[in-house]
Amino acid sequence: MKAEILQLLREQEGYVSGQDICRRLSVSRTAVWKCIRQLKEEGYRIEAVQNRGYLLVQSPDRVTAEEVSSLLKTEWAGHPVIFLEKTDSTNNEAKRLAEAGAGHGTLVIAEEQEAGKGRRGRGWSSPAGTGIWMTLLLKPDFSPSRASMLTLVAAMAVERGIRAATGLETGIKWPNDVVTGGKKVCGILTEMSAEPDLINHVVIGIGINANTEEFPEEIGSRAASLYLETGKRVKRGAVVARVLEAFEAYYRIFLETTDLSALRAEYETRLLNKNETVCVLEPGREWKGTALGIDSLGRLLVKPADPSAGGVKTVESGEVSVRGVYGYV
Amino acid sequence: MKAEILQLLREQEGYVSGQDICRRLSVSRTAVWKCIRQLKEEGYRIEAVQNRGYLLVQSPDRVTAEEVSSLLKTEWAGHPVIFLEKTDSTNNEAKRLAEAGAGHGTLVIAEEQEAGKGRRGRGWSSPAGTGIWMTLLLKPDFSPSRASMLTLVAAMAVERGIRAATGLETGIKWPNDVVTGGKKVCGILTEMSAEPDLINHVVIGIGINANTEEFPEEIGSRAASLYLETGKRVKRGAVVARVLEAFEAYYRIFLETTDLSALRAEYETRLLNKNETVCVLEPGREWKGTALGIDSLGRLLVKPADPSAGGVKTVESGEVSVRGVYGYV
């Protein structure tokens, strides 16, 4: 109920009377009063004025289930929100919940990951309180062969969500890094559990450096945070909400054809590699070319620089590594 | 060490002296004596004769780690064997072990599954003591798109393993049911955990009705057991060993091309659907044709009965259901 009260306080202009809250949520005055007290204890500044009611003056930068849910305007993404102060990795937690029966749209979010995961078994630094460490659980009805495209859908959602919440100019480095000012601000780790012809579940782990003030030296030249780029602290809950709303919108379009044909044009407007030289690292050989965009399956289209190498090639993630020739992006 | 002693007793003709065992395994007489006593307690009949040594007279029908390991002639498949008297499902247990770091080749085997799983969320009846309920964990280095073929490799291994251990005439119903006398004797449930371009792990669950004496009425017309078909009880450990040995051999061939091109001919000699009429159930339409075999990716090749429907079609598991027109097989 805390989430509903928060949402009422947010949506209402000016004061909301206790009576009004009771009537709208069909609960007692005592129940409302208890929730308000709890919210204050959690760091919400709520003014209570006799004969006028309650006013939300300030919210803490928290990613609790109440905070996220009260900001969220989605049909299924983020329903429910499972908040944990600490977990090994939100992907692992989401997988465990999926095996135990959690449904499509469940969001797992933690203040801290003790064993945050990057792609290919790498780690992902996830200190408490500064970042957005979350995993969206999906139980799609399409073929496992289609699932890898979801990672591009997620990149689009993060890119749009961050832009909507902060105004920051961001872009995508193929296939799924979200980049601002030449540095990576978000990593995405998509994992799937499947039978040969059926998806059990997909977990999409999203790690956004939000209010990080400083990075370890070894990654500082490649990592950005929303705070360091904008100079302002963000309310992480709002970023989460905007990302999930964007995901839901893009996912709906994705489902129409179960591929990226309808999203491709928009993806390409955010694609930082587009018309840039990329270096394709295949096992045993390396070649340069110009990235033209993606095809409807999310593969990168690259025109080889060497005219004798023939026409445009489709490059699959995993078979190759793509680097811009001028540094990281 | 029990496994090593069992193996020595099995491989030796006639009696094996205690001294010989000590020397070969570099252990003390007391240690050997303790192991022999434990093995006897577990149901092994071992004769001990002064000045001659030990003779294994009879083994119990168990699938313990010692029993399976002592029978196994493989390089990696079944190393180690993790035995459990009871678990929810060996696939689930193998997945948990994989997440915790268990390696390629680990075998999980249980006397009883409390929540045995079939394909597509169906259950799999797994009573204690009569069946072979096991899962082989793989951590392959190839693309996730190749993994679904492993289920056909597993079917080949089970079919050959059962034949080697029992002499029973068996065959495969595409893609992966092992059938004898027109009834299903084994089900295979392959599950994968993957990133878009990288396999975390594959678990291949194999359920073989071994010494089952009776089936529930509702599945009796479709289910067979090795005991009911041969009239003889099998030593389950021996069946497990033969299946794993066959899997290792077929897997090696599979890895050469990471597809079924080199296994296809052998698969087709065991394919019961071959040259038979099959009914292909696509969403919204149904058609009949003759199954000709499989292609190098494991898809069924079907020549439509309707001449106007064009040439041979490739049928993917999951997109369709294939039924023989004359009953179950």
Boltz contact constraints between the chains, C-beta under 6 A:
constraints:
  - contact:
      token1: [A, 120]
      token2: [B, 198]
      max_distance: 6.0
  - contact:
      token1: [A, 148]
      token2: [B, 196]
      max_distance: 6.0
  - contact:
      token1: [A, 151]
      token2: [B, 196]
      max_distance: 6.0
  - contact:
      token1: [A, 190]
      token2: [B, 196]
      max_distance: 6.0
  - contact:
      token1: [A, 191]
      token2: [B, 195]
      max_distance: 6.0
  - contact:
      token1: [A, 192]
      token2: [B, 194]
      max_distance: 6.0
  - contact:
      token1: [A, 193]
      token2: [B, 193]
      max_distance: 6.0
  - contact:
      token1: [A, 194]
      token2: [B, 192]
      max_distance: 6.0
  - contact:
      token1: [A, 195]
      token2: [B, 191]
      max_distance: 6.0
  - contact:
      token1: [A, 196]
      token2: [B, 148]
      max_distance: 6.0
  - contact:
      token1: [A, 196]
      token2: [B, 151]
      max_distance: 6.0
  - contact:
      token1: [A, 196]
      token2: [B, 190]
      max_distance: 6.0
  - contact:
      token1: [A, 197]
      token2: [B, 317]
      max_distance: 6.0
  - contact:
      token1: [A, 197]
      token2: [B, 318]
      max_distance: 6.0
  - contact:
      token1: [A, 198]
      token2: [B, 120]
      max_distance: 6.0
  - contact:
      token1: [A, 317]
      token2: [B, 197]
      max_distance: 6.0
  - contact:
      token1: [A, 318]
      token2: [B, 197]
      max_distance: 6.0
